[in-house]
């Protein structure tokens, strides 16, 4: 971080001149390679494509010269552009989260990209790429008031904005932050049990196979491997598939969560740090947190594990993982952690109110009817097209599995209202328990489909500015839905009369 004359203006780190040309070259690498191949087969001696290198360097210098930022008069201001000037400002009391991301080339140079979010959209953020890691952390301290107020004179996060130009750049960050959780390497065993881990494994397989398929030698390797797999017994194929997917899921877990650490400072700001190759630090202002979400996918639930996410405003959905407060871990770790952040035992782990026979009927109908149709199709295929009779073994398995799934989905349904929170839970394969702050609810909807009206249930939707912007209490009896609404927001009940 460097000062640029008067007015408190600061520049990006000069080492960005090495980062931006590299990123631009990587972005246009396919086109440059195509040009080089074309030129290699031509008779011309002029290497005009090499002129791109100084142009990229000049573009990086121009970007460094024309980009400035400052904190003044209760807001952060970013200016950039030479011919078209662009100024972006954000009030300090509107800053929700701050991300420090350092990819491998950033880390080699000691730099980080700082993303300052004031809402949940791509256009509601300021991006400073690149600052030194220390400068980025000091900037985060200024914006989220992690620096000791006695030193900087800053108000609480909800106080009136004041000028903070005089905040010392080397103000010490408190060393007494509370460590809430740290990654235990043994938690890696949970990686293959989540949909996220499996999706990461599939993505890695697709990326690698697409890259290898460009070369004939690797294509022959794939053909030989496929031939060997086709000759192996089916149970060997299954074990091989599970092994490969598990290893890839573990690799994705390590890359994403290695070094994960969650801390909280004296003002309640939550700070996470994670990543093996790309290091990411996310700071979330406590005033923006509106609740928690405890996820229990089927795989984790079977081994007594879960994961924890935060319900807050200002996180970009595109930046997957910014809302993680704990990666997949034992329930004995996740539940106490949730209680430290929201000390309401009834909301975090207490019993929930079931939704009654009508909700059970709907859960069973939605699982049994599709399974019965598939079973009927198998029977028809056996009778009409003489399919192999062994397929009929699947019929009772499908029906029993459908009934079990419907019962499990009903057991997951429930809600609770505590003095501070509204709790809702639903799902079987991906079960979620949302602990939503009552004072974070800004509106309600009571929705009824045609089939819900026939059995007297409804979906109560609590709207909020945080997270997914709405959280549902599914298939609750209509009278119960209005009772919950009256208990949480009695001033809004008249709107539904």
C-alpha positions as CSV (number, residue, x, y, z in Angstrom):
1,X,0.0,0.0,0.0
2,X,1.5,3.4,-1.0
3,X,0.3,6.9,-0.6
4,X,-0.2,9.1,-3.6
5,X,0.1,12.7,-2.6
6,X,-2.6,14.5,-0.7
7,X,-6.1,13.6,0.0
8,X,-5.2,10.2,1.5
9,X,-5.2,8.5,-1.9
10,X,-3.4,5.1,-2.0
11,X,-2.2,3.0,-4.9
12,X,-2.2,-0.7,-5.5
13,X,1.0,-2.5,-4.8
14,X,3.7,-2.0,-7.5
15,X,4.2,-5.8,-7.7
16,X,0.8,-6.0,-9.4
17,X,2.8,-5.1,-12.6
18,X,4.0,-8.7,-12.5
19,X,0.6,-10.2,-11.7
20,X,-1.6,-8.6,-14.4
21,X,0.6,-9.4,-17.4
22,X,0.8,-13.0,-16.2
23,X,-2.9,-13.3,-15.8
24,X,-3.6,-11.7,-19.2
25,X,-1.1,-14.1,-20.9
26,X,-2.8,-17.1,-19.3
27,X,-6.2,-15.8,-20.3
28,X,-5.1,-15.4,-24.0
29,X,-2.7,-18.4,-24.0
30,X,-4.8,-20.5,-26.5
31,X,-4.9,-17.7,-29.0
32,X,-1.1,-17.0,-28.6
33,X,-0.3,-20.7,-29.0
34,X,-2.4,-20.8,-32.2
35,X,-0.6,-17.7,-33.5
36,X,2.8,-19.3,-32.7
37,X,1.9,-22.6,-34.5
38,X,0.6,-20.7,-37.5
39,X,3.8,-18.5,-37.7
40,X,6.0,-21.6,-37.3
41,X,4.6,-23.0,-40.5
42,X,4.9,-19.8,-42.4
43,X,7.9,-18.4,-44.3
44,X,7.8,-14.9,-42.8
45,X,10.6,-13.8,-40.5
46,X,8.8,-11.0,-38.7
47,X,7.7,-12.0,-35.2
48,X,5.1,-9.3,-34.8
49,X,3.2,-11.4,-32.2
50,X,6.1,-10.7,-29.8
51,X,4.9,-7.1,-29.7
52,X,2.1,-8.3,-27.4
53,X,4.5,-8.6,-24.5
54,X,5.4,-4.9,-24.1
55,X,1.8,-4.0,-24.8
56,X,0.7,-6.2,-21.9
57,X,3.3,-4.6,-19.7
58,X,2.3,-1.1,-20.7
59,X,-1.4,-2.0,-20.0
60,X,-0.4,-3.2,-16.5
61,X,1.5,0.0,-15.8
62,X,-1.4,2.1,-17.0
63,X,-3.7,0.3,-14.8
64,X,-1.4,0.8,-11.8
65,X,-1.1,4.5,-12.5
66,X,-4.8,5.2,-13.0
67,X,-6.1,3.1,-10.0
68,X,-6.4,4.8,-6.6
69,X,-8.4,4.4,-3.5
70,X,-8.9,6.1,-0.2
71,X,-11.0,6.0,3.0
72,X,-12.4,9.4,3.8
73,X,-15.6,11.0,5.2
74,X,-17.1,7.7,6.3
75,X,-16.7,5.9,2.9
76,X,-14.3,4.0,0.8
77,X,-13.7,5.4,-2.7
78,X,-12.1,3.7,-5.7
79,X,-11.1,5.6,-8.9
80,X,-9.8,4.1,-12.1
81,X,-9.6,4.7,-15.8
82,X,-7.6,7.1,-18.0
83,X,-9.9,8.2,-20.8
84,X,-13.1,7.0,-19.1
85,X,-13.0,7.9,-15.4
86,X,-14.9,5.6,-13.1
87,X,-15.5,6.3,-9.4
88,X,-17.0,3.7,-7.1
89,X,-17.9,4.5,-3.5
90,X,-19.4,2.6,-0.5
91,X,-20.3,3.8,2.9
92,X,-18.3,2.1,5.7
93,X,-21.5,1.2,7.6
94,X,-22.7,-0.7,4.5
95,X,-19.7,-2.9,4.2
96,X,-20.8,-6.5,4.8
97,X,-17.9,-8.8,4.1
98,X,-14.3,-8.6,2.9
99,X,-12.5,-11.4,1.0
100,X,-8.7,-11.6,0.7
101,X,-7.9,-14.1,-2.0
102,X,-4.3,-15.1,-2.9
103,X,-3.8,-17.5,-5.7
104,X,-0.5,-19.2,-6.2
105,X,1.2,-16.4,-8.2
106,X,-0.2,-13.9,-5.6
107,X,1.3,-15.9,-2.8
108,X,4.7,-16.1,-4.4
109,X,4.8,-12.3,-4.6
110,X,3.2,-11.7,-1.1
111,X,0.0,-10.2,-2.6
112,X,-3.7,-10.6,-2.3
113,X,-6.9,-9.6,-4.1
114,X,-9.2,-7.7,-1.8
115,X,-13.0,-7.8,-2.5
116,X,-15.2,-5.5,-0.5
117,X,-18.9,-6.4,-0.6
118,X,-21.7,-4.1,0.3
119,X,-24.5,-6.5,-0.9
120,X,-25.0,-9.8,-2.6
121,X,-24.5,-8.9,-6.2
122,X,-21.5,-8.7,-8.6
123,X,-22.0,-4.9,-9.0
124,X,-22.1,-4.2,-5.2
125,X,-18.5,-4.7,-4.6
126,X,-15.1,-3.0,-4.9
127,X,-12.1,-5.0,-6.0
128,X,-8.5,-4.1,-5.3
129,X,-6.1,-6.4,-7.2
130,X,-3.4,-6.4,-5.9
131,X,-2.3,-5.3,-2.4
132,X,0.3,-6.7,-0.2
133,X,-1.1,-9.2,2.3
134,X,-0.2,-6.9,5.2
135,X,-1.9,-3.9,3.5
136,X,-5.0,-5.9,2.7
137,X,-5.3,-7.0,6.3
138,X,-4.8,-3.5,7.6
139,X,-7.5,-2.3,5.1
140,X,-9.8,-5.0,6.4
141,X,-9.1,-3.9,9.9
142,X,-10.1,-0.3,9.1
143,X,-13.3,-1.3,7.3
144,X,-14.6,-3.8,9.8
145,X,-13.2,-2.0,12.8
146,X,-11.0,-4.8,14.0
147,X,-8.4,-2.3,15.1
148,X,-8.8,-1.4,18.7
149,X,-11.3,1.6,18.8
150,X,-9.2,3.1,21.6
151,X,-6.4,3.5,19.0
152,X,-8.3,4.4,15.9
153,X,-11.2,6.3,17.4
154,X,-13.6,4.3,15.2
155,X,-17.2,3.8,16.4
156,X,-19.0,0.5,16.7
157,X,-20.1,-1.0,13.3
158,X,-23.6,0.4,13.7
159,X,-22.4,3.9,14.8
160,X,-22.5,7.0,12.7
161,X,-19.9,7.1,10.0
162,X,-16.9,9.3,10.6
163,X,-13.7,10.2,8.7
164,X,-11.0,7.6,9.3
165,X,-8.2,9.1,7.2
166,X,-6.0,9.3,10.3
167,X,-6.1,5.6,11.0
168,X,-2.4,4.6,11.3
169,X,-1.4,2.1,8.6
170,X,0.6,0.0,11.1
171,X,-2.1,-0.1,13.8
172,X,-1.7,-3.4,15.6
173,X,-4.3,-6.1,15.1
174,X,-5.5,-7.6,18.4
175,X,-3.7,-10.8,19.2
176,X,-6.5,-12.1,21.5
177,X,-9.0,-13.1,18.8
178,X,-11.0,-16.1,19.9
179,X,-10.2,-19.3,18.0
180,X,-13.5,-21.1,17.4
181,X,-12.4,-24.0,15.3
182,X,-9.4,-25.3,13.4
183,X,-9.3,-28.0,10.8
184,X,-8.5,-31.5,12.1
185,X,-6.8,-33.5,9.3
186,X,-8.8,-36.5,10.3
187,X,-12.0,-34.8,9.0
188,X,-10.8,-35.5,5.5
189,X,-12.5,-38.9,5.8
190,X,-15.8,-37.1,5.3
191,X,-14.9,-35.7,1.9
192,X,-16.4,-38.6,-0.2
193,X,-19.7,-38.5,1.8
194,X,-20.9,-35.1,0.5
195,X,-22.5,-34.1,-2.8
196,X,-20.0,-31.3,-3.0
197,X,-17.1,-33.7,-2.8
198,X,-18.5,-36.0,-5.5
199,X,-19.3,-33.0,-7.8
200,X,-15.7,-31.8,-7.4
201,X,-14.4,-35.3,-8.2
202,X,-16.6,-35.4,-11.4
203,X,-15.3,-31.9,-12.4
204,X,-11.7,-33.0,-11.9
205,X,-12.2,-36.1,-14.0
206,X,-13.8,-34.1,-16.8
207,X,-11.1,-31.5,-16.8
208,X,-8.3,-34.1,-16.9
209,X,-9.9,-36.3,-19.5
210,X,-10.6,-33.3,-21.7
211,X,-7.0,-32.3,-21.5
212,X,-5.6,-35.7,-22.2
213,X,-8.0,-36.4,-25.0
214,X,-6.2,-33.9,-27.2
215,X,-3.2,-36.2,-27.5
216,X,-3.4,-39.5,-29.4
217,X,-1.1,-41.3,-27.0
218,X,-3.3,-40.6,-24.1
219,X,-6.4,-41.6,-26.1
220,X,-4.9,-45.0,-26.6
221,X,-4.2,-45.1,-22.8
222,X,-7.9,-44.4,-22.2
223,X,-8.9,-47.2,-24.7
224,X,-6.6,-49.7,-23.1
225,X,-7.9,-48.8,-19.6
226,X,-11.5,-49.0,-20.7
227,X,-10.8,-52.4,-22.3
228,X,-9.3,-53.7,-19.0
229,X,-12.2,-52.4,-17.0
230,X,-14.7,-54.1,-19.3
231,X,-13.0,-57.4,-18.7
232,X,-12.9,-57.1,-14.9
233,X,-15.7,-58.5,-12.7
234,X,-18.5,-56.0,-11.9
235,X,-17.6,-55.7,-8.3
236,X,-14.0,-54.8,-9.2
237,X,-15.4,-52.0,-11.4
238,X,-17.5,-50.7,-8.5
239,X,-14.6,-50.7,-6.0
240,X,-12.4,-49.0,-8.6
241,X,-15.0,-46.3,-9.2
242,X,-15.5,-45.7,-5.5
243,X,-11.8,-45.6,-4.9
244,X,-11.1,-43.1,-7.7
245,X,-14.0,-40.8,-6.8
246,X,-13.1,-40.9,-3.1
247,X,-9.5,-40.0,-3.8
248,X,-10.6,-37.1,-6.0
249,X,-13.1,-35.9,-3.4
250,X,-10.4,-36.0,-0.8
251,X,-8.1,-34.0,-3.1
252,X,-10.8,-31.3,-3.6
253,X,-11.4,-31.2,0.2
254,X,-7.7,-30.6,0.8
255,X,-7.4,-27.9,-1.9
256,X,-10.5,-26.1,-0.5
257,X,-10.3,-26.4,3.2
258,X,-6.6,-27.1,4.1
259,X,-5.6,-24.8,7.0
260,X,-9.2,-23.9,7.7
261,X,-9.5,-21.7,10.8
262,X,-12.5,-19.7,12.2
263,X,-11.8,-16.9,14.6
264,X,-13.9,-14.1,16.3
265,X,-12.6,-10.8,17.5
266,X,-13.9,-8.8,20.5
267,X,-16.5,-7.0,18.4
268,X,-17.9,-10.3,17.1
269,X,-16.5,-10.2,13.5
270,X,-16.1,-13.7,12.2
271,X,-13.0,-14.4,10.2
272,X,-12.2,-17.6,8.2
273,X,-9.0,-18.6,6.5
274,X,-8.6,-21.6,4.2
275,X,-7.1,-23.1,1.1
276,X,-4.0,-25.0,0.0
277,X,-2.9,-23.4,-3.3
278,X,-5.3,-20.5,-3.3
279,X,-5.5,-18.9,0.1
280,X,-8.8,-17.1,1.0
281,X,-9.6,-15.0,4.0
282,X,-13.2,-13.9,4.6
283,X,-14.3,-11.4,7.3
284,X,-18.0,-11.1,8.1
285,X,-19.3,-8.2,10.2
286,X,-21.3,-9.5,13.2
287,X,-23.9,-6.9,12.6
288,X,-24.7,-8.5,9.2
289,X,-25.1,-12.1,10.5
290,X,-28.7,-13.2,10.5
291,X,-28.4,-16.8,11.5
292,X,-26.9,-20.2,10.9
293,X,-27.5,-23.2,8.7
294,X,-26.6,-26.7,9.8
295,X,-26.4,-29.1,6.8
296,X,-26.7,-32.9,7.3
297,X,-26.5,-34.6,3.9
298,X,-27.4,-38.3,4.0
299,X,-23.7,-39.5,3.8
300,X,-22.6,-37.2,6.7
301,X,-25.7,-38.1,8.7
302,X,-24.9,-41.8,8.5
303,X,-21.5,-41.3,10.1
304,X,-22.6,-38.7,12.7
305,X,-21.2,-35.6,10.9
306,X,-22.5,-32.3,9.6
307,X,-21.3,-28.9,8.4
308,X,-22.0,-25.3,9.3
309,X,-22.7,-22.2,7.2
310,X,-23.6,-18.6,8.1
311,X,-26.7,-16.8,7.0
312,X,-25.5,-13.3,6.2
313,X,-25.8,-10.5,3.7
314,X,-23.1,-9.4,1.3
315,X,-21.7,-12.8,0.3
316,X,-21.4,-13.5,-3.5
317,X,-22.9,-16.8,-4.4
318,X,-20.3,-17.1,-7.2
319,X,-17.6,-17.3,-4.6
320,X,-18.4,-20.8,-3.4
321,X,-17.5,-21.5,0.2
322,X,-17.4,-17.9,1.5
323,X,-20.3,-18.8,3.9
324,X,-18.6,-21.9,5.4
325,X,-18.1,-21.6,9.2
326,X,-17.0,-25.3,9.5
327,X,-16.2,-27.9,6.8
328,X,-17.7,-31.4,7.1
329,X,-16.8,-32.4,10.7
330,X,-18.2,-34.6,13.5
331,X,-21.5,-33.4,15.0
332,X,-19.7,-33.2,18.3
333,X,-17.7,-30.3,16.9
334,X,-20.2,-28.6,14.7
335,X,-23.1,-28.3,17.2
336,X,-21.0,-26.8,20.1
337,X,-19.5,-24.4,17.5
338,X,-23.0,-23.3,16.4
339,X,-23.9,-22.8,20.1
340,X,-20.9,-20.5,20.6
341,X,-22.1,-18.3,17.7
342,X,-25.8,-18.5,18.5
343,X,-26.1,-19.5,22.2
344,X,-29.7,-20.8,21.8
345,X,-29.7,-24.5,22.6
346,X,-33.4,-24.9,21.8
347,X,-32.9,-23.4,18.3
348,X,-29.6,-25.2,17.5
349,X,-30.3,-28.7,18.8
350,X,-33.7,-28.7,20.5
351,X,-36.7,-30.8,19.3
352,X,-38.9,-29.4,16.6
353,X,-42.7,-29.4,16.2
354,X,-43.8,-32.0,13.6
355,X,-46.2,-31.0,10.8
356,X,-48.8,-33.7,11.1
357,X,-50.5,-36.5,9.1
358,X,-51.1,-34.3,6.0
359,X,-47.4,-33.6,5.6
360,X,-46.6,-37.2,6.0
361,X,-49.1,-38.1,3.3
362,X,-47.5,-35.6,0.9
363,X,-44.0,-36.9,1.6
364,X,-45.1,-40.5,1.0
365,X,-47.0,-39.6,-2.2
366,X,-44.1,-37.8,-3.7
367,X,-41.8,-40.8,-3.2
368,X,-44.1,-43.8,-3.7
369,X,-45.9,-42.7,-6.8
370,X,-42.8,-42.2,-9.0
371,X,-41.3,-45.5,-7.7
372,X,-44.6,-47.3,-8.5
373,X,-44.5,-45.9,-12.0
374,X,-41.0,-47.1,-12.6
375,X,-41.9,-50.5,-11.1
376,X,-44.9,-50.8,-13.4
377,X,-42.6,-49.9,-16.4
378,X,-40.2,-52.7,-15.4
379,X,-43.1,-55.2,-15.2
380,X,-44.5,-54.0,-18.6
381,X,-41.0,-54.3,-20.2
382,X,-40.8,-57.9,-18.9
383,X,-44.2,-58.9,-20.3
384,X,-44.2,-57.0,-23.6
385,X,-40.5,-56.9,-24.7
386,X,-39.2,-59.9,-22.8
387,X,-36.6,-58.0,-20.7
388,X,-34.5,-60.1,-18.4
389,X,-36.5,-61.4,-15.4
390,X,-33.8,-60.4,-12.9
391,X,-34.9,-56.8,-13.3
392,X,-38.1,-57.7,-11.5
393,X,-36.0,-58.0,-8.3
394,X,-35.8,-54.2,-8.4
395,X,-39.6,-53.8,-8.0
396,X,-39.9,-54.6,-4.3
397,X,-36.6,-52.7,-3.6
398,X,-37.9,-49.6,-5.3
399,X,-41.2,-49.7,-3.3
400,X,-39.5,-50.4,0.0
401,X,-36.9,-47.7,-0.6
402,X,-39.6,-45.2,-1.6
403,X,-41.5,-45.8,1.6
404,X,-38.4,-45.4,3.7
405,X,-37.4,-42.2,1.9
406,X,-40.9,-40.7,2.4
407,X,-40.8,-41.6,6.1
408,X,-37.4,-40.1,6.5
409,X,-38.4,-36.9,4.7
410,X,-41.4,-36.5,7.0
411,X,-39.2,-37.0,10.1
412,X,-37.0,-34.2,8.8
413,X,-39.9,-31.8,8.6
414,X,-40.3,-29.5,11.6
415,X,-40.1,-26.0,13.0
416,X,-39.7,-24.2,16.2
417,X,-40.0,-20.6,17.5
418,X,-37.7,-19.4,20.3
419,X,-37.5,-16.0,21.9
420,X,-34.7,-15.0,19.4
421,X,-35.0,-17.4,16.4
422,X,-37.2,-19.1,13.9
423,X,-36.1,-22.6,13.2
424,X,-37.0,-24.7,10.1
425,X,-35.8,-28.1,8.9
426,X,-36.5,-30.2,5.9
427,X,-34.9,-32.6,3.4
428,X,-33.5,-36.2,3.5
429,X,-30.7,-36.5,1.0
430,X,-29.7,-33.0,1.8
431,X,-31.2,-32.1,5.2
432,X,-30.9,-28.5,6.3
433,X,-31.7,-26.9,9.7
434,X,-31.9,-23.1,9.5
435,X,-31.6,-21.0,12.6
436,X,-32.9,-17.6,11.5
437,X,-32.8,-14.5,13.7
438,X,-36.3,-13.2,14.3
439,X,-35.1,-9.6,14.0
440,X,-33.6,-10.4,10.6
441,X,-37.0,-11.3,9.1
442,X,-38.4,-8.5,7.0
443,X,-41.5,-10.1,5.5
444,X,-43.7,-13.2,5.1
445,X,-45.5,-15.2,2.4
446,X,-48.1,-17.9,2.9
447,X,-48.1,-20.1,-0.2
448,X,-50.5,-22.9,-1.1
449,X,-50.5,-25.0,-4.2
450,X,-53.6,-26.8,-5.5
451,X,-52.6,-30.0,-3.8
452,X,-51.7,-28.2,-0.5
453,X,-55.1,-26.6,-0.4
454,X,-56.8,-30.0,-0.7
455,X,-55.1,-31.3,2.4
456,X,-55.0,-28.1,4.4
457,X,-51.2,-27.3,4.6
458,X,-49.1,-24.4,3.4
459,X,-45.5,-23.2,3.0
460,X,-44.7,-20.4,5.3
461,X,-41.9,-18.3,3.7
462,X,-39.8,-15.9,5.9
463,X,-38.0,-13.3,3.7
464,X,-34.8,-11.7,4.8
465,X,-32.0,-9.7,3.2
466,X,-29.4,-12.3,4.1
467,X,-28.4,-15.7,2.6
468,X,-30.9,-17.0,0.1
469,X,-33.3,-14.1,0.9
470,X,-36.1,-16.6,1.9
471,X,-36.4,-19.6,4.2
472,X,-39.4,-21.9,4.1
473,X,-41.4,-23.8,6.7
474,X,-42.7,-26.5,4.4
475,X,-46.1,-28.2,4.5
476,X,-47.1,-26.8,7.8
477,X,-50.9,-26.8,8.8
478,X,-52.4,-23.5,7.7
479,X,-53.5,-22.5,11.2
480,X,-50.0,-23.2,12.5
481,X,-48.5,-21.1,9.8
482,X,-50.5,-18.1,10.9
483,X,-49.8,-18.8,14.5
484,X,-46.0,-18.8,13.8
485,X,-46.4,-15.5,11.9
486,X,-48.4,-14.0,14.8
487,X,-45.8,-15.1,17.3
488,X,-42.8,-13.8,15.4
489,X,-44.2,-10.7,13.7
490,X,-47.5,-9.7,15.3
491,X,-47.4,-6.3,13.7
492,X,-47.6,-7.9,10.2
493,X,-50.4,-10.3,11.0
494,X,-53.1,-7.7,10.0
495,X,-51.7,-7.7,6.5
496,X,-53.0,-11.3,6.1
497,X,-56.4,-10.7,7.4
